Amino acid sequence: MNLTCQDIQYLADNSHDRISFWVSFLQKIQARQMVEIGVYKGHFAAQILATCASLERYYLLDPWRHLDAWNKPSNQSDAVFDEYLAETRARTDFAKDKCVILRGKTTEVIEEIQDGELDFAYIDGDHTLKGITIDLHRVYPKIKPGGWIGGDDFSQTIWQHATRYEPTVVFPYAVYFAEAVGAQIYALPYNQFLLKKAEPPAPNHAGGDQSAFEFIDLTKSYQDTGLKAQFNPDEILKRKLAESNPFGKLWRRIVKLNRRDQ
């Protein structure tokens, strides 16, 4: 499970999308137990289960229900989420002996997983400040020392969606969290991040601090971990005007395509 920065760089350089990166990564660390937080329709789970033979248990954690306090585009009615859950079950049925469905918010069901049980957690759920805070804090104890947490929507802009939605704050909050717990965190292509949980020092260890925080930007594009510039009123006004004019939808599509190419 001990990968170097060079190993992770190699995996990133030889991936063509987020799925291919995580498949290669999980194969490399020979992950046996993992959780996916924010499963949606089960596409990610199905591809990981189909290609990572070492996996023995895969927790699928998702509320699959409408959340009144969640102001994001993916929030749907309970009936729609029932359909999404049915799709997830169908897509992962070939590996149902490995799957454990945890239907509920992270705070409601995470304790079904034992502390120190997981080799890996993938977070792709509620990307708001509240959501990423809860998900990181509650899943971290479930990870083995030396294990890993990965995630999606490590967006360089908090305005990932229109300004009428709650901002996306996976970046920079995940970086702040890594510093708080003394962990390494990597910025990866395809708006992904990877955090390594520090291993406890060996007895009578005479070396330096092995759990020191480090932000390793493999994309060379995450320049500012502050939020002041993004909350600048002029910047917000420009975005709102772009959203309201006839070409707003085209503008958002261009921005989305540019991010996907990064």
Summary of the structure (lengths in Angstrom):
residues: 262
radius of gyration: 18.7
end to end distance: 27.4
largest distance: 66.4
contacts: 772
relative contact order: 0.12
helix: 42%
strand: 17%
